[in-house]
Amino acid sequence: MFKKILIAFDGSDHSRRAARVAGDMARVQPTSELVLVCVLEPMPAGLGKPYIDNLITEKTREGEILLQQARELIGKDVEVNSELLFGPPAESIMNVATSQNCELIVMGTLGVGGLKGLLVGSQIQKVINLSTVPVLAVK
């Protein structure tokens, strides 16, 4: 049914379950392709060059670990293209979904933001509001 599925992953329990669901969906339809997206917070402005370089290296390493965890949860026999991004999560997810022509977005209902996400407005709610394709919220 869905040929290109975007999975947003932040390492939270909900996104871990979403990765498993997306992997199962892709295995049911072998022609499906998964686009795995991990978005990290943008780098703070005003840091000096050596500090920002070290922070970028550290955050990139953390992001690569998250991508590897997601790939393991998705499972084998699924084509996965991954992107590690820095920026506002909802907008970054939508940019990838649009540029990659994704037909479905799968993400956890509660990310690593936890209570802050509830107070400020969760990323999934922002994605639902911005998206022109179906969004599957996984608890």
N, C-alpha and C positions, 0 to 999 in steps of 0.2 A: 504494500500500500504506500509506504513512504520510502522513497529511494535514497534521500539524503537527510540524515537525522543529526542535529546538533545536540551534543551533551555538554552542559556547563558543569564544571567540577571545581569544588573548592576544598575538598577533603572532609567536609562535615558528614555526619551520619546520613543525613537526608540525601546528599549528593552521592554518597557511596551506593545507597539503594538505587538512586536514579541511574548510575552507571551500569549496575546489574540489569535493570529493566531495559535500558537502551541496547545493551549487548544481546539480551534475549530477543528483543524485537528484530534486531539485525540478523540474528541467526535464523529466525522464522522466515524471513524474506532474504535469501542469500544475495540478491542483487543490491541490497542496501549498503550504503556507505555511511560511516559515522565520522562526524567532525567533532573532535574533542577540544574544548576550549577551557583554559584555566586563565582567569584574569586576576592579576595581583594589583594591589593598590598602587596608584601613581607615586613616583618618587617625590618626596617633599622638596619644595623650592628652597633655595638659599644655602644649600650645603656646598662646601668646597669640592673641587674636582676629586681629590683622593678619597674623600668620604663618599661621594655619590658613586664613584666607580666601585668601591668596596661594597656598598649597599646593593648596587645593581647585580654584582657577582653573587652576593649572598642570596638575594631574592630570586634570581634566575635559578640557582641551585635548588632552592626550596620549591620553585615552580616545576622544575624537571622531576623532582621526587613526586609531587602531586600527580603529574601526568603519567608517570610510571605506575603509581598506585591505581589510577583510573583504568589504564590499559589492562592491568591484572584483573580488576573487577569486571571489566567488559568481557574479558575472556578471549579465547582463541577463535580462529576461523572467522574473524570479522575485520574487514578493511577499516583502519582507523587513521585519519589524518589529524594531527594535533597542532594546536596553536597556543603559545604562551604569550600573554599580552599584559601590558601595564596600562591601567586607566580605570575609568569608572565602569564597574562591572556590567550593568544593564546595557549601557550604550555600546560597550565593546562587544558584548554577546550579539546584540542586534546588528552591528556592523559586519561581523563574521557571517551571521545567518543570511544577511542580504547578499553579501559579496559571493558567498558559496552556494547561493540558491537552495538553501535548506528548506525542506518541506515540513519539518517538525522540530520543535525545541523541547528537550527533556531536561528538567532540573529539579533539584530538591526544593521542598517548600520552605525550609529553614536552613540558611547557610551558617557560616562561621560567625556572622554578625550577631546571631542570637537575639538577645533582648534589644540591642541597639536597632536591629532590623525591624523589630516590632514597633518601636517608637518612631522611627524615622520613615518607615515604609520599606518593605522588603524588596530585594532585587527582583524576585520573581513577579511581584506585582507590577514593577516598572516594565519588565519584559512583556508581561501580558498586555499592558496598556500600549506598548510600542509595536508589538508584533502584528503582522498581517497573516502569519501562519499559525497553526495550532500550537499550543504550549501544553505539555504534559507535566503536571506538578506531581512529584512523587514524595510521599510522606515517609 
